[in-house]
Amino acid sequence: PYAILGATIMASIIGLIDIATFKSAWQRDRLDAASFIAAFIGVLIFGLNTGLVIGLMVSFASLILQSSQPHVAVVGQLAGTGHFRNINRHDVITYHNLVMLRVDESLFFGNSESVHRHVIQATKKYPEAKEIILIMAAVNHIDLTAQEMLITLNQELAAQNKRLHFSFIKGPVMDIIEHTPLISELSGQVYLSNMDAVTALKDT
């Protein structure tokens, strides 16, 4: 009876192993695949409940890792349009006196230093640019640490005779920062769109 019961349980477990989904995750997103592996090994070693918790913790760690390393792209204008794209992916128009950076993640304590580093590196790469524009279209929240980082960044740029500008800030985000020193002490302006920013600044 024990052998039959064990065989039945093993047959049921084998049916729960989704190899196709794991292969797909390995090809498309290695961090998701790592969660699969952690949960699988955890269940084998520690049991079902502990294994699932381990898989969940690895999934959360992957999410934090991704958020802590946001994609920040220098962008330019597609000729004849109001669209702006990554200069490394598209043939775009850039302007010597300004540099536009698109932040593709909400700003919080975990990634604020990374964003600061990207901006400073861009100013060193384009030393002639006096107008630094942060495109905030993908930013859904800015926490207190990120606000402090942006205030410090604004001061650092002002000391180099450069101005910091924002464009495309979402309404809920603007509600958070509107009455803070981040806006009241901003050396530049807040623009409704990227095109408005370029039109106002490209000849300054």
C-alpha positions, 0 to 999 in steps of 0.5 A, a space after each residue: 500500500 505504501 508503494 502504491 500511495 507513493 507512486 500515486 503521489 509522485 505521478 500527481 507531482 509530475 503532472 504539476 511540473 510545467 516544463 513548457 512554462 519554465 522553458 518560456 520563462 528561461 528564454 524571455 525572463 531569467 529572473 522569473 525563471 529563477 523564481 521557478 527554480 527557487 520554488 521547485 528546489 525549496 519544495 523538494 528540500 523544505 516542503 510545500 509551504 516553505 518552498 512556496 514562500 522561498 519562491 515568493 521571496 525570490 520573486 519579490 527580490 527580483 522585483 526590487 532588483 529591477 526597480 533599483 536599476 531603472 532604465 534611463 535613456 538619452 533621447 532625441 526628436 524624430 525628424 518632422 514629429 513630436 516624438 522622442 526616442 532613444 538616441 541609441 535605437 533611432 536616428 533622431 535630432 539632438 541639440 547641442 545646448 540641451 540633453 533630454 533623459 527619459 526615466 522609465 521607472 517610478 523614483 524611490 529610495 532604492 533607485 534614486 542614486 542610480 538615476 542621479 548617477 545616470 544624469 551626472 554621467 550624461 552631463 559629463 558626456 555632453 558638457 555643452 548642454 546647459 539645459 537638462 530635461 528629465 522626461 517623467 512620463 513613466 514616473 508614477 510616484 516620487 518618494 521623499 528620498 527621491 525628492 531629496 535626490 532631485 533637490 540635490 541634483 538641481 543644486 549640483 547642476 546650478 553650481 555648474 551653470 546648468 538648469 534642471 527641467 521636468 517634462 510630462 509630469 503626471 497629475 498625481 505625481 505633480 500633486 505630491 511635489 507641487 508645493 515642495 522645494 523640488 518645484 519651488 527651488 527648481 532652477 528650470 521649468 516644468 513643461 507640459 510636453 517634451 515638445 514644449 520643452 524643446 521649443 522653449 529651450 533649443 535656441 537658448 
